[in-house]
Amino acid sequence: MSDRDMLKQLYLTQLLIIIAAALAGLFFFEDVRDVLKLWDIHDLRIIWYGVSISVIVILADMAVMKWCPPHLYNDGGINKKIFSKRSIPHIIFLTLLIAFAEEMLFRGVLQTHIGLWAASLIFAVLHFRYLSKWLLFIMVTAISFLLGLMYEWTGNLFVPVTAHFIIDAVFACQIRFEHVRRDKHDEHVESREKKSPESL
């Protein structure tokens, strides 16, 4: 699949999640005001919980990448294909879109009405590309449960959205920076080879 096709697929998936959240919301919620009550931008727990948990998750993921064999956490290069060639503003937009769309559906609609465990498990299972990788599946299930727990404690969707966004944005930017660094290294090596007398 080309880079352009993969990007289209990503946007289509998020659109479908937003549509699913809207349709499920119409079924589960009696009034739009009930949905608005789930969001409180002035809640300081957005920082205390959202940022703190995202830092813990990022550090845990980095530890896994450092100490575990790559084949256990390799997702087949899908994230690299999605984010390696994106600009930083595009990455920020994409990860914000993903965080809002997924948290609206899985925490705002599903968890509010079917509970923490069921919503967390559905979230993990729908990340189907991780099902064949037991470590990745455990990690995404644990992250989903943590996001759900934050929503359970605070009743504020901005908290899991913030954590979800920071986690995705940090790793997406890391992928981008690694790609840029690799390109610069390759250019440097190629330049040295051209200047080398052995190449003449």
ABEGO torsion letter per residue (X at the ends): XBAAAAAAAAAAAAAAAAAAAAAAAAAABABAAAAAAABBAABAAAAAAAAAAAAAAAAAAAAAAAABBAAAABAGGAAAAAAAABBAAAAAAAAAAAAAAAAAAAAAAAAAAAEAAAAAAAAAAABAAAAABAAAAAAAAAAAAAAAAAAAAAGBAAAAAAAAAAAAAAAAAAAAAAAAAAAAAAAAAAAAAAABAAAX
